[in-house]
């Protein structure tokens, strides 16, 4: 499936091309793993911004376990840490890259 160009309006934020754009894993010296996954999200031009992209249906929710893509790590959970970056160099861009993190490192604070 070719990537969407964002020429038409969308009713709600949505993940483009049904899945992740990039993913990786890093393990620190104590053996804790941190996974990173990035999804491209389309939002309605002029109406929605990065906060709307963050809540697109289908994105992993904080506290859910790592099950991306087809790899289950029941000890790693998604944190509240997220980066949302506009794709393109104009304020009218309809696409954002949403990068989320999952780790098996114990949280230092209570939720």
N, C-alpha and C positions, 0 to 999 in steps of 0.2 A: 504494500500500500504506500503510495507516495505521500510525503508530508504535506499537511494542509497549509495553504497559503494565508489563511486568515482574512479572506476577502469578504466573507459574509458574517452577519451577526450570529452570535450563539446565545441561547437563552440562559444557560448557566455555565460556570467554568467546567471544563472537561479535559481529561488527559488526551493528548494527541497521539495517534498511532497505537493505541491500546497497550502502552507499557513503558518500560524504562528506556532511557537514552543511554545511561552509563551506570555502572556499578563497580564497586571495589571493596576490598577488605584490608585492614591493617591489624596486625597483632603486635602488642607492646611486649616489653621484656618480662612482664609478669604473666603473660599468656592471655590477657584480655583482648578480645576481638572487637573491632569497630568496623561496621559495614556502612558504606555510603551508597545511596541510590539517588539518581536524578530522573525526574519525569518532566517532559514538556507539557505545559498546561495552556490551553487557549481560553481567553476571556473575551467578553463582549467589549468591543472598541469604545472608548470614551465613557464607559459605565463602570467597569470593574478594574481593579488594580491588583497589586501583589497580595493583599490580604485575602481577596477573593480566590486567587490562585491557590493559596495555602489550603483552602477548604474544599478543593475540587473532589467530587465523589470518586472513590477508587484509590485515593492516596492512603498509605498506611497511617493509622492513628497512633498517637503517643500511647505507649503501654502495650501495643500489640507485638507479637513475636515476629522475628525475621522469617519470612516465608517467600522471599524474593530471590531471584526468579527460579522457582522450582527447587529451592534449597531451603530446608527447614533447619533452623538453629534455635531450638526451644529455649536455650539459655540466653539468647540475645533479644532485647526488646527495643522498640523505637523510643527515642527520647523526645523531649519537647524542642530540642535544638533543630533549627531548620534555616536554610538560606533560600530566598526567593530572588531571582535575578532576571531583570527584563532582558529579553532577547531582541537585539536590534538597538539602534541609537536614536530613536524618536520617542516622544512621549505618547504617541498613538499606537505603539506596538500592542498587538493582541496576545503575544506569547511570553510566557515566563518559564524559566527552568526552576523547578522546585527540588532542592537537594535536602534529603533527610538522612538521619543517622540512627543506627541501632547498635547496641553494645551489650556485652555480657559483663561489663564492669559494674560492680555494685554502685548504686547512686549514693552520693555523699549527703544528699538532703532527702527529707521525706516529702512525699507529694500530698 
